[in-house]
């Protein structure tokens, strides 16, 4: 039989919990707690959404329903689902905090238990003192003639390949841009485990190491936002991009993205959330 009786995934001290579970009892309980990621103190009144996926009769993941809760004074919430032969994601938001992020691989969370209670702790990162930074929507292009038009962060515009911080290369079919290539001393750092519309605003400090000159966009996990920190071609400035979608015309294929750039050369990329001052 496909389901493993009493196989349980439990998560402790993880900002974003994504759990795949197979329980031998019908129905189970998700008990969670929302805390300040820096202090460990509970975050009261946090808005919590638990989105389930379940396996259908053909073993395909399908929508399993969404449950919305408000965390109590001690930051705790609880959701009961009629069938926990499913996996779930949890998004938590609270005033003064960034939404949760980071999703470790499922194999890191597997444990064996006879309990049908899933305990999750979600850490929210407080918003410090974000300030407006240059940002907006950008695009790169690969023309049928082979000419590449990339992106220049300091100039806030598309630019010729020789002037760009990064460019794009098409896949084998030539129908979409599949690889990003940094120029000069630039590079990419994949921000893994980011989900939802707030991906660009999370992880407000750029790392300074482990950048790679090329990234294959096809390696992004299912449901994960393709968000990257970018070190510019001069090697001393940092930016962040969140891919928005493909572009195609008779002359070129392209890729749109949202971007934010730090012009002072620091790694600080904290920016205000939408609708917040």
C-alpha positions in Angstrom: 0.0 0.0 0.0 1.3 3.5 -0.8 0.6 5.1 2.5 3.0 4.3 5.4 1.0 3.7 8.6 1.9 6.1 11.4 4.7 7.9 9.4 5.0 11.4 10.8 6.9 14.5 10.1 7.4 16.9 12.9 8.9 20.4 12.7 10.5 22.4 15.5 11.9 25.9 15.3 11.4 26.3 11.6 10.2 29.7 10.1 8.2 28.0 7.4 6.9 24.5 7.9 6.1 22.3 4.9 5.2 18.9 6.0 4.4 15.7 4.1 2.6 13.2 6.3 0.9 9.9 6.2 -1.1 9.1 9.3 -2.9 5.8 10.1 -5.6 7.6 11.9 -8.2 9.6 10.0 -7.8 13.2 11.0 -5.0 14.9 12.9 -4.1 18.1 14.6 -1.6 20.8 13.7 -0.5 22.7 16.8 1.7 25.7 16.1 3.3 28.6 17.8 4.4 31.9 16.3 7.5 33.5 17.9 9.8 36.4 17.4 12.7 34.9 15.5 15.3 37.1 17.3 14.0 36.9 20.9 12.0 33.7 20.9 9.0 35.5 22.5 5.5 34.7 21.3 3.8 36.9 18.7 0.2 37.4 19.7 -2.4 38.1 17.1 -0.4 36.8 14.1 -2.6 35.9 11.1 -1.9 32.2 10.2 -3.0 30.4 7.0 -2.5 26.6 6.7 -2.8 25.4 3.1 -3.2 21.7 2.6 -2.5 19.4 -0.3 -3.7 15.8 -0.5 -3.2 12.9 -2.7 -6.1 11.9 -5.0 -6.9 8.4 -6.2 -4.1 8.7 -8.8 -1.6 9.8 -6.2 -1.5 13.4 -7.6 -1.2 16.3 -5.2 -4.4 18.4 -5.3 -5.9 21.2 -3.2 -6.8 20.0 0.3 -8.3 23.2 1.7 -7.1 26.3 3.5 -7.6 27.1 7.2 -7.2 30.6 8.6 -6.4 31.2 12.3 -5.4 34.1 14.6 -2.6 33.2 17.1 -3.6 33.7 20.7 -1.8 35.7 23.4 0.9 33.0 23.7 1.4 32.8 19.9 -0.3 29.4 19.6 -2.8 28.2 17.1 -4.5 24.9 16.2 -5.9 23.4 13.1 -7.7 20.1 12.8 -7.9 18.4 9.4 -10.2 15.5 8.6 -7.6 13.6 6.7 -3.9 14.2 7.3 -2.7 12.0 4.5 -1.5 15.3 3.1 1.2 17.9 3.2 0.8 21.4 4.3 2.4 24.9 4.2 2.0 27.6 6.8 2.2 31.3 6.2 2.2 33.7 9.2 2.0 37.5 9.2 2.0 40.0 12.0 2.4 43.8 12.1 6.0 44.7 12.5 7.3 41.4 11.1 8.2 40.0 7.8 6.2 36.9 6.7 7.9 33.6 7.5 10.2 32.0 5.0 12.8 29.2 4.6 11.7 25.6 3.8 14.1 22.8 4.6 13.9 19.6 2.5 11.3 17.1 3.7 13.9 14.5 4.3 15.4 16.6 7.0 12.1 16.6 9.0 11.2 12.9 9.0 10.8 11.1 12.2 8.7 8.2 13.5 6.0 8.7 16.0 2.7 7.1 17.0 1.1 10.5 17.5 -1.2 12.2 15.0 -0.3 15.7 16.4 2.0 17.8 14.3 3.8 20.5 16.3 5.3 23.5 14.4 7.1 26.6 15.6 7.2 29.5 13.2 9.8 32.3 13.6 9.0 35.8 12.2 11.8 38.2 11.6 11.1 41.7 12.9 11.1 44.6 10.4 13.9 46.9 11.4 14.2 50.3 9.8 13.6 49.7 6.0 14.1 52.6 3.7 13.2 53.1 0.1 15.7 51.7 -2.3 15.9 51.8 -6.1 13.7 49.1 -7.4 10.9 48.1 -9.8 10.2 45.8 -12.7 13.0 44.9 -15.1 13.5 42.7 -18.2 16.3 41.0 -20.0 16.1 39.8 -23.7 17.7 37.3 -26.0 17.2 38.2 -29.6 16.9 35.7 -32.4 20.1 37.1 -34.0 22.0 36.1 -30.8 22.2 39.6 -29.4 21.7 39.7 -25.7 20.3 42.6 -23.7 20.9 42.4 -20.0 20.2 44.5 -16.9 22.3 47.3 -15.3 21.2 47.9 -11.7 22.9 51.2 -11.1 21.4 52.7 -14.3 18.0 51.0 -13.5 17.6 49.8 -17.1 18.3 47.2 -19.8 21.7 47.5 -21.3 23.9 46.0 -23.9 25.7 42.7 -22.9 29.0 44.5 -22.4 27.5 46.9 -19.9 25.2 44.6 -18.0 25.4 43.0 -14.6 23.7 39.9 -15.9 22.3 38.4 -19.1 20.1 35.4 -20.0 20.6 32.3 -22.1 17.7 30.3 -23.8 16.9 26.7 -23.2 17.5 24.0 -25.9 14.3 24.8 -27.6 15.0 28.5 -27.8 11.5 29.3 -26.4 12.4 30.8 -23.0 15.4 32.0 -21.0 16.6 29.2 -18.8 20.0 30.3 -17.5 21.1 33.6 -15.9 24.7 34.5 -16.4 26.6 37.1 -14.3 29.2 39.4 -15.8 32.5 40.7 -14.5 32.9 40.0 -10.8 29.2 39.4 -10.4 27.3 36.3 -9.3 24.0 34.8 -8.0 22.9 33.4 -4.6 19.7 31.5 -4.7 17.3 32.4 -1.8 15.8 28.9 -1.4 12.5 28.2 0.3 10.7 31.4 -0.5 7.0 31.2 -1.2 4.2 33.6 -1.9 3.9 37.2 -2.9 6.3 38.5 -0.2 9.3 36.6 -1.3 11.2 39.7 -2.5 10.8 41.4 0.9 12.2 38.5 3.0 15.8 37.8 3.8 16.8 41.5 4.0 20.6 41.1 4.2 22.5 39.8 1.2 25.1 37.1 1.9 28.7 38.0 0.9 29.9 34.5 -0.1 28.9 31.5 -2.1 27.9 33.3 -5.2 27.9 31.4 -8.5 28.4 32.9 -12.0 25.5 30.9 -13.6 22.1 29.7 -12.3 19.7 27.3 -14.1 16.1 28.5 -13.5 14.8 25.1 -14.1 16.2 23.9 -10.8 13.6 25.9 -8.8 11.5 23.7 -6.6 7.8 23.2 -7.2 5.9 26.2 -5.8 9.0 28.0 -4.8 9.7 31.6 -5.9 12.8 32.1 -8.0 14.4 34.7 -5.9 18.1 35.5 -6.2 20.6 37.8 -4.5 22.8 39.4 -7.2 26.3 40.7 -6.9 26.8 43.2 -9.6 29.6 43.2 -12.2 31.8 45.5 -10.2 31.8 43.0 -7.4 31.0 45.5 -4.6 27.2 46.1 -4.9 24.2 43.9 -4.2 20.7 43.5 -5.5 17.8 41.1 -5.2 15.5 39.8 -8.0 12.2 37.9 -8.0 11.3 36.4 -11.4 7.9 37.5 -12.7 7.6 35.5 -15.9 8.6 34.9 -19.5 8.3 37.3 -22.4 8.1 36.3 -26.1 7.8 38.3 -29.3 8.7 37.9 -32.9 12.2 39.4 -32.4 13.2 38.0 -29.0 12.5 36.0 -25.9 12.7 37.7 -22.5 12.3 37.4 -18.8 10.7 39.9 -16.5 11.6 40.3 -12.8 11.1 42.5 -9.8 14.3 44.0 -8.5 15.7 46.1 -5.6 19.3 47.5 -5.5 21.5 48.8 -2.7 23.6 51.7 -4.2 25.8 52.3 -1.1 27.7 49.1 -1.4 26.4 47.5 1.8 24.4 44.2 2.0 21.3 45.9 3.5 18.3 45.1 1.2 15.6 45.5 3.8 12.6 47.2 2.1 9.1 48.1 3.4 6.4 45.5 2.9 3.5 46.5 0.5 1.0 48.7 2.3 3.3 49.4 5.3 5.3 52.5 6.0 
